[in-house]
């Protein structure tokens, strides 16, 4: 089961009162689409998710206990044996659609204010919208991403406004086939899951995200340390070659000024140490060791290019 499916499974198990149930059901029916069946005014809400079909059925029976509601299953053999689930409402259709503020023709996408007149109802509407047409990447994947899809521009704008009311900095993208409102920042995806009531999924998301971020931090530190070690090794090998060139030219490092001789010898004795660590061994600062090494480097470059030099001025 995907992470998004786990989130939706948790959401479909939530118990809500009638006011919040109406807001969620309004979103579920609006986002899934309502199809009118024949002349008897029956309608059908279609989904490929059995848990969501059960959720729509449960909420309809909870709010409108006398309504005639049934769940149908259709085998789609030409599509790799996928199943399609329908929730059929055959009585009180006009009354229920009007109460939920759902246009059966999908033309009017304005959400009635009574559906969203309380923060809890707004949370429930977002929950229904996510259940019907939302998805979220697993926090273990490379990119953090949560989105809700709709064919209607007016509706996606309203979803954006709702999310912004909960300090969720969502954005909209036009995919030509429809519109998507989405979140990219991990901490805001966590906030969204909390907002719609997916507490357990939110906690799991946060745990995985924190572990992943910790691993990434450790990897960055290890990579940085490895790069520093490689840089130190390259610099040390170059310095050793320069010291060997000076010794070959002079015949003995003892002809160098004492401070430079001391650094040259300690570099040979400790080829893997950084200049800062060599400075500690000589009881001088890192900048002091660096200053002396520059003098040795300049001397080696003069020897290599045949320039004259004066040891007394080093």
C-alpha positions, 0 to 999 in steps of 0.5 A, a space after each residue: 500500500 502506498 503512503 497516500 493510500 495509508 493516509 486515505 485509509 486513516 482519514 476514512 476511519 475518522 468519526 465526524 459529526 453531521 456538520 463536519 460530515 456535510 462539509 466532507 461529503 460536499 467535497 467528496 461528491 463535488 471532487 469525484 463528480 456526480 452523474 445523473 442516471 436516467 429520468 428517475 433523478 438517481 445519481 451516481 458518484 464514481 471512484 476507484 477506491 473502495 474505502 472512499 466509496 464506503 466513506 461516501 456511503 457511510 456519510 450519506 447514511 449518517 446525515 440522511 438516514 432515510 435516503 436510499 443509498 447503495 454501493 455498486 462494483 464494476 469490473 473493468 477487464 479491459 483495464 487490467 481488471 481494475 474495479 470501479 466503485 459507484 455510490 448510487 443515491 436514488 431518493 431525496 436527490 434534489 434535497 440532498 444535493 441542495 443541502 450539500 451545495 453540489 451542482 449535479 451538472 458541475 457548472 456552479 462550483 461556488 461552495 456555499 458559505 454555510 458549508 464553510 462557516 466554521 474552521 472545523 468544516 473547512 478542515 473537513 472540506 479539505 479532507 474530503 477534497 484530498 480523499 477524492 482527488 489528492 495524493 502525497 509522496 512518501 517522505 522516503 522519496 526524493 521530492 516532498 509533494 502533496 497535491 489535489 487535482 480538479 478540472 475546475 479553475 474556480 474550485 482550485 482557487 477556493 481550495 487555495 484560499 482554504 489552505 492559505 487560511 491554515 497558513 499553508 503556502 500552496 500554489 496552483 499549476 495549470 496542467 492543461 487537462 486540469 488544475 492542481 493545488 500543491 505543497 512542496 515544503 515538508 513541514 507544510 505537508 505535515 501541517 496539512 496532514 494535521 489540519 485534515 485529521 491524519 494524525 498518525 500519518 502525520 507523525 509517521 511522515 515527520 519521523 521519516 522526514 527527520 530520519 531522512 534529514 538526519 541521514 542527509 546531514 550526516 552524509 553531507 558532513 562525511 562528504 565534507 570531511 572526505 573532501 577536506 581530507 583529500 584536499 589536505 592530502 593533495 596539499 601535503 603531497 605537493 609540500 613534500 615534493 617541494 621539500 624534497 626539491 629544496 633538499 636536493 638543491 641545498 644538500 641538507 635541510 639544515 641550511 634553511 633558517 631554523 624555523 623553516 627547517 623545523 616545519 619541513 622536518 615536521 611535515 615529513 614526519 607527519 605527512 597526513 596532518 593539516 597545517 593547523 595540526 603541524 602548527 600545534 606540534 610546533 606550538 605556533 598558530 595555523 597562520 604561522 605555519 601557513 606563513 612558513 610553508 609559503 616561504 618554502 613554496 616560494 623557495 621551491 618555485 624559484 629553484 624549479 624555475 632557475 631563479 636566484 634566491 637568498 636563504 638569509 632573507 627567508 
